[in-house]
Amino acid sequence: MPTQIRPITPDDHEQLKVLLTEAFGTSDGDWAGLAAQGQSWWGAFVDGHLAATINHREYTSWFRGVEVPTAGITGVSIAAEYRGRQLLRPLMEELTSHARSRDERIATLFATATGIYRGFGFSRILQVGSVELPVASLARVRGTLDLRRAGDDDAEVLHGLYEQWARRHDGPLTRRGPAHERPDHRFKDLTGTTIVEDAGEPRGYLRWKRGTAGDWADSVIEVPELVALDAEAMRTALTSLASYDSVASRVRLFSPGDVDTVRWLLPSNAWTPLADTEPYMLRVLDPSAFDLLPAPPGVTATLPFLVGDDGWVLHVDEGTMRIESDPAAATGMGRRLEPGALAVSFAGALASSAQREVGLLSGDDRDDTLWDILFTSGRRLATRDSF
Ligand SMILES: CC(C)(COP(=O)(O)OP(=O)(O)OC[C@H]1O[C@@H](n2cnc3c(N)ncnc32)[C@H](O)[C@@H]1OP(=O)(O)O)[C@@H](O)C(=O)NCCC(=O)NCCS
């Protein structure tokens, strides 16, 4: 059967809707989003029929305070009758060459199963998802700052708070650019957004939904986003949620990563992850991605390594990193990284010993400590988006 890989046009949208609905159940019906700016859909057409899809989004992520051009991948779906026929590989190649032509150095996605993407060099870097707490578990929290309801003219205040939080972390999207012009579906039907202020200075915010259940036991206060720049702002946000104890039994929070700092402020151990947690995976599209990252001050190093049959050397000096191809590094028993090791190193998600444990890293271990100083010390992985 002849297979053609090509961009999806508006004429294909009806087939695309059927494919996405069959794969993911109902979407939120926002089919206008198929033609939204900042994204490109490709299809694998078998005998003219849309058999598989992939979607590229133009994103930028924060890593170490630097903005890294990122290919966001969504909408991976293969029609039931065409699974197991290697249709994902040519689609992924098409997307990857599009991303490289845009100078995007990394690609990221939320995986329904990590095994689908490992063979393409993606590695899990963190996990996001909802957690539930009894409202009563927040009763002992005492926050003292002020609260006010956000209005239509607070968009910049909210983005400013988000950005201050995001640039301190590794992984969050900048939420700038055309792909972000469409409202985030998770913030649909909000009851409101509450801003936390300290003497008129915004220090955090909560986006929340009261839900329609009238009964205490069934009522949940959903918080798809809670950003707090300091402990008192977080305590104040939690105190506001605690005040719902007479009418709602549970709070549902979106947790932005494996290490969620709110847990250091909670007075009790209550913390129940729900089944919707999703791994966030990253792939380094080009080793030059490392050139974008600053190096820790005071570290000077020359670190040879191999990926497959290719030799590379990482030069670290005066707060900068530079990777260059080095055929000499491809000989002997050097430090050997699987493509997934590039991903977890770039993100700072796994130290060398853990990379060795999961088969991402092998060979010479003399430079392990230096790599760990460069890539894993002091990193704080998180993301507040889900796509
Ligand atoms: C997931 C999906 C795209 C895979 O396509 P496919 O043609 O069935 O894939 P293949 O059988 O060729 O397998 C490709 C790789 O994915 C892995 N894989 C496929 N389904 C998997 C699953 N459910 N769990 C873990 N790994 C899986 C295979 O092991 C294989 O890995 P390898 O290349 O390292 O050997 C397809 O089954 C699908 O559309 N599923 C429903 C929608 C979905 O989950 N999309 C992914 C959104 S993130």
The ligand as a Tripos MOL2 file, in Angstrom:
@<TRIPOS>MOLECULE
LIG
   48    50     1     0     0
SMALL
NO_CHARGES

@<TRIPOS>ATOM
      1 C1          0.6740    4.4210   20.5800 C.3       1 LIG1
      2 C2          0.5620    4.2330   19.0900 C.3       1 LIG1
      3 C3          0.7970    5.5460   18.3630 C.3       1 LIG1
      4 C4          1.6780    3.2580   18.7100 C.3       1 LIG1
      5 O1          1.5950    2.9730   17.3360 O.3       1 LIG1
      6 P1          1.8320    1.4890   16.8150 P.3       1 LIG1
      7 O2          1.8120    1.4460   15.3360 O.co2     1 LIG1
      8 O3          0.8500    0.6330   17.5240 O.co2     1 LIG1
      9 O4          3.2990    1.2460   17.3450 O.3       1 LIG1
     10 P2          4.2420    0.0240   17.1370 P.3       1 LIG1
     11 O5          3.5430   -1.2750   17.4220 O.co2     1 LIG1
     12 O6          4.8860    0.1540   15.7810 O.co2     1 LIG1
     13 O7          5.2880    0.2990   18.2610 O.3       1 LIG1
     14 C5          6.1750    1.3830   18.1970 C.3       1 LIG1
     15 C6          6.9130    1.4320   19.5250 C.3       1 LIG1
     16 O8          5.9800    1.8430   20.5460 O.3       1 LIG1
     17 C7          5.9350    0.8660   21.5780 C.3       1 LIG1
     18 N1          4.5480    0.8170   22.0670 N.ar      1 LIG1
     19 C8          3.4360    0.7890   21.3180 C.ar      1 LIG1
     20 N2          2.3610    0.8030   22.1210 N.ar      1 LIG1
     21 C9          2.8180    0.8160   23.3980 C.ar      1 LIG1
     22 C10         2.1850    0.8150   24.6640 C.ar      1 LIG1
     23 N3          0.8670    0.8090   24.7700 N.pl3     1 LIG1
     24 N4          2.9600    0.8420   25.7560 N.ar      1 LIG1
     25 C11         4.3130    0.8670   25.6610 C.ar      1 LIG1
     26 N5          4.9650    0.8700   24.4730 N.ar      1 LIG1
     27 C12         4.2260    0.8420   23.3600 C.ar      1 LIG1
     28 C13         6.3780   -0.4190   20.9170 C.3       1 LIG1
     29 O9          6.9090   -1.3190   21.8620 O.3       1 LIG1
     30 C14         7.4410    0.0760   19.9450 C.3       1 LIG1
     31 O10         8.6320    0.3340   20.6420 O.3       1 LIG1
     32 P3         10.0610    0.0430   19.9760 P.3       1 LIG1
     33 O11        10.0800    0.7870   18.6750 O.co2     1 LIG1
     34 O12        11.0350    0.5660   20.9700 O.co2     1 LIG1
     35 O13        10.1170   -1.4410   19.7840 O.co2     1 LIG1
     36 C15        -0.8080    3.6510   18.6960 C.3       1 LIG1
     37 O14        -0.9980    2.4140   19.3220 O.3       1 LIG1
     38 C16        -1.9680    4.5810   19.0650 C.2       1 LIG1
     39 O15        -2.3520    5.4220   18.2660 O.2       1 LIG1
     40 N6         -2.5330    4.4170   20.2920 N.am      1 LIG1
     41 C17        -3.6320    5.2490   20.7870 C.3       1 LIG1
     42 C18        -3.2540    6.7360   20.9490 C.3       1 LIG1
     43 C19        -2.0100    6.9810   21.7820 C.2       1 LIG1
     44 O16        -1.8060    6.4190   22.8550 O.2       1 LIG1
     45 N7         -1.1630    7.8780   21.2880 N.am      1 LIG1
     46 C20         0.0460    8.3030   21.9560 C.3       1 LIG1
     47 C21        -0.1920    9.6520   22.5560 C.3       1 LIG1
     48 S1          1.1670   10.2210   23.5400 S.3       1 LIG1
@<TRIPOS>BOND
     1     1     2 1
     2     2     3 1
     3     2     4 1
     4     2    36 1
     5     4     5 1
     6     5     6 1
     7     6     7 2
     8     6     8 1
     9     6     9 1
    10     9    10 1
    11    10    11 2
    12    10    12 1
    13    10    13 1
    14    13    14 1
    15    14    15 1
    16    15    16 1
    17    15    30 1
    18    16    17 1
    19    17    18 1
    20    17    28 1
    21    18    19 ar
    22    18    27 ar
    23    19    20 ar
    24    20    21 ar
    25    21    22 ar
    26    21    27 ar
    27    22    23 1
    28    22    24 ar
    29    24    25 ar
    30    25    26 ar
    31    26    27 ar
    32    28    29 1
    33    28    30 1
    34    30    31 1
    35    31    32 1
    36    32    33 2
    37    32    34 1
    38    32    35 1
    39    36    37 1
    40    36    38 1
    41    38    39 2
    42    38    40 1
    43    40    41 1
    44    41    42 1
    45    42    43 1
    46    43    44 2
    47    43    45 1
    48    45    46 1
    49    46    47 1
    50    47    48 1
@<TRIPOS>SUBSTRUCTURE
     1 LIG1         1 GROUP 0 **** ****
